[in-house]
Structures are given as C-alpha cells and as structure tokens.
Amino acid sequence: MSAATGRLSGASAIVVGAGTPADGLSNGAACALLFAREGAQVLCVDRSEEAAAETVQRIKAEGGAASAFVADAQDTAQLQAMVQTALARHGAVDVLHYNVGIEEFGELIDVTDESWDRVHAINLRGAMAAARAVMPHMMARRNGSIIFLSSVASRKWSPMQF
C-alpha cells in the first residue's frame, strides 16, 4: 500500500469500532482504512471478531498493516487489554480513535433505566475508559492524539426527525 501522503508512516493507531458490517463500510472501518493508507499500523477493534477481521483483510488487500482485537466498549478491562495489545504489537500508540456509539429508539417515556445505562456505558464510559487506558503511555511519550466521534443522533432524541 502506498501511503496517500505518508503522514502516519511508522505510527500506530487503535480504531475502536473498526469492524466492517455485512451491509457495507462503517465509519470506523473507513477511518481504519484511511489511517493504514496514510502509513499507520492499525489495531482494528470491534466486539465482532468477524467484523474486525473483515476490516483487517481490506487493509491487508491494499498492502497495509493491521491486526484485529475483540473488545466490548462496555468492558473497561477489555479496553485496557486493547491498549496493552497495541503496545505489545506496535511498541507505541500514536492515535486512539473511538468510533463507537449507540442510541435508544423510541419515546422517552418508554426508556428503561437499564437501556439508558447501556447507552452511557458505551457512549461515555467506554470513551473515557479507552482514553484513560492510553493516556499514561501518551503522557510518558509526550505525544499522541485521541479522537472521539459522535453522530448527528447526539443532537436529537430518537426517533430522529429531520
């Protein structure tokens, strides 16, 4: 794979939510592909082993460097293991890209405490836990970027009406 500009040549990136769904290319998978095209080694993280492997296959088909890691964004221990795996495989983490988010569909009065807690566990606590896991390494190196993505869904309760 010839890097588009080589801006990330030699860098290591973790993309959480990098799996490729059966029906197309997710935002996370597209970002993982772009990081690889720019020269980064990418750890493609997803809760689905098959989806993460599909993104890795796409990257490798273009000549890029990638590997898969299975983690649930609700599980702090798995997110810590994700960072340790990236460090073991790549020696450093230059970019953490958190591209995971869910929403509850339906009317507000129908939302249960359990479903509300699940949304926050993935969208907020998972993002914080991933950043907290990588920060000591980035602080020690005095280098790194953390990217959190959101959706237009964050602006309006479901069912979304535009």
N, C-alpha and C positions, 0 to 999 in steps of 0.2 A: 504494500500500500504506500503510495507516495503521499506524503502529508500535503494537505492543501497549502499551508503556509509554514508548517513545522513549528508553530508557536508552542506546542506542547511536547516537542521532541524530548524524549527521556523522562517525561513526567509520569506520575501515577495518579489515576483518577478512580474514585469509587462512585458508581452511579446506583443509588438505591431506587428501585422501581424501574430497572433497566430491561425487564422482560418484554419479549415480543409476544403480543397476544395472537391467537389463531386468526383473528379477523383483520390484521394489519400491523402497523408500526406504532407503538406507543410513544409518547413524548420522551419518556426515559430512555427507550431504546434508540430513538433518533439522536438524543444527546450523547449516548454512549458511542454511537457510530461516528458522530462528529468529533468527539474527543479523540477517538482512535485515528480518524483521518488527519487530525492535527498532530499525531505522533505519540499520543499518550498510551500507556499500558492501562487497560481498563478492567476493573473488577465489576462485573455485571451482577448486581444483587437483586433478587426478586424472591417472593415467597413461593413461586412456582419454579421448580428445578428445570422443567421443560422450557418455560418461557425464557429463563436466563440463558439456558443453553442455546436457544434459537438466536438470541442476540449475539452471543459469542461466535456462533457459526457464521453469522452475517459479517461480523468484523473480520474474522479469520479469512473468509472468502475474498475479502478485499486486501488481504495481506497484513492486517493489523494484529495487534497483540491484545488478547482478552482472555479472561477466565471467569467462571461462574461461581457464585456463592449464594446459598439459600438462607434467607433470613426473613422473619416476620417483623415488620416495623413496630409491632406492639411489644416486642420482647427485647428488653434492654441488654440482657446477656448475649443474645444473638447479634445485636448491633455492635457490642464490644468485641465479640469474636470476629465480626466482619472487618473491623479496623485492624485487629491483630493479624488476620489472614492477609490483608493487603500489605501490611508491613513485612510479613514473612516472605510474600511472593515478590514484592517490588522494592523493598527496602525503605520506602517512604510513601507518604500520601500527600500529594500536592493539591488535589481537588476532592472535595466531598460535595456531591450533587444529590440532594434529597428531592426526589420527584415522586412522592407518594401522597395520596390524599383520597379520602372517601367522603361521601355525604349521605345523609339520611333523606330518603324520599318520603313525601307525604306531608300531611299537615302538622304543624307544630303541636297541636293538642294531642296528637297520636304518638308522639315520640316518647319512647321509654327511657328511663334513666340508663339502662344498660346500653341501648343503642347510642345515646348521647356520649356516654363514657367511652365507647369504642371509637367513635369519630375523633374524640380528643386524644385518645391513646395513640392513634395512628398519625393524625394530622399535626398534633402539637407535641405530645410527649415523645413520640418517635423521632421527630426532628431534633428536639432538644437532646435526647439520648445519643443520637448519632453524632451531633456536634460535640457533645461533652466527651464522647469516646475518642474523637480525633484531635481535640484541642491540645492536650498535653504534648502530643507529637509535633503539631504545627507550631506551638509556642516555643518548644525547645529548638526547632529549626528556624524560628522567626520567619516562617514562610507558609503560605497556603491560602486556599480560597474555599469558602463554604457557600454553596448556592442552594437556596430553598425556592422551590417553585410552588405557585398556587394556581388556582383556576378562577375563571370568571364566576364559578359557583360560590366562591368565597364572598361574593358581593350580595347574594340574594338567597333567601331560603328556598328550598325545593318545595313543590315543583316549580322549576325556574320558568319564568315568563318574560320573554324579551320583547 
